[in-house]
Amino acid sequence: MIKWVPDGLILSVRVTPKGGRDTIIGPREASDGQRHLAVKIAAPPADGAANEALRRLIANAVGIGRSAVTILSGEQAREKRLKLAGDPVALLARLRATGIDE
């Protein structure tokens, strides 16, 4: 679910658009055994609205700027890989403080 890179973390996320409100559900395991962070977003998956809401939600939860959250893959899919730019140790500590960890 979380992978360290020299300049940040890679986070696997599964997004449910039009989920009622923007909220982080928590770590989950898919049927194939892969772990991801389950997230609900109120915005529809049109015109990038859900992706922007996801970036904003994750940035706010971790306490970083929205520009520090990049979608690496899955822009048009429910399963996404996000890069959180910054010090990996500090980012992981912030993720753990919010209940988002491995």
N, C-alpha and C positions, 0 to 999 in steps of 0.2 A: 504494500500500500504506500509506503514511504521509502524513497530511495535517496541516498545522499549523493550530491554532486559537489564539486569544489566551491561553487558559488551559490549554493542554495539547496533546495530539496525538490524532488519530483513527487507529486501526490496523485495517486489514482483515485478518480472520482466517478460515481454513477449519479447522474442528474435525472430527476423527475420534473420536467417542466409543467407548468400549470398546476403546481402542487398545493395551491391555496395560499401559502406564505413562504417567504425565504427562510429556510431553517436547515441546520445540519442535524441529520438523524444520528449519524455515528458510523463507526467501522462495521462493515458487513463482509460476509464471505459469499461469493457467487457459487453457483452449482459446479463450476469447473475448478473450484478451490482457490481462485484468485481473490485477494482481499482488496476492498476499495472503501472509500468514504461515501456513504449515502447522503445525498443532499436533495431537498425539495426547493424548487424555485417557483415563485408565483407567475413570472412572465412566461409568455408563450415562446416556442422555439422559432420565432419569425424575426427576420432582420437582425439577428444577433442579440436580441433583447435578453434571452435566457443566459447567454454566455456572459454578457456584461453584468447581469445580476449575480451570476456565480462568482465572477472575479471580485465584485464588490463584497459579497458575503464572506468569502474566504479571507480577503484582505482585512476586513473589519474583525473577523474572529481571531486572526493571528496578530493584528496590530501593525500591519505594514500598509504601504500605499497600494492602491489598485494597480498602478503601473508596475509593481513588483510581482504581479501575478500574471503569468503568460500561459495561454492554452497551447501546449506543444502538439497535441494530437486529439482528434475526435471533435473538432469544431461543430460538425453536423451530426454527431452521434450522442447517445446518452453516456457512454463510457468515454471519459476524457482523461488526459494526463496534463496536469498543471505543473508549471515550474514556479516555485516561490523563491525569488531572488533575495539573497542576503547571507548572513552567517548561518550555516547549517545547525550549529549547536544552539544558537539563540532561537532560531525558527522552531527546532524540535522542542525546545523547552516551552515555547509559547503554544505549540500544538498540544502538548501534554497538559498544560494548564487549562486548556479549553475542553479537555476530554477527547481530543482528536489525536490518537497515537496508534502505534502498532499493537 
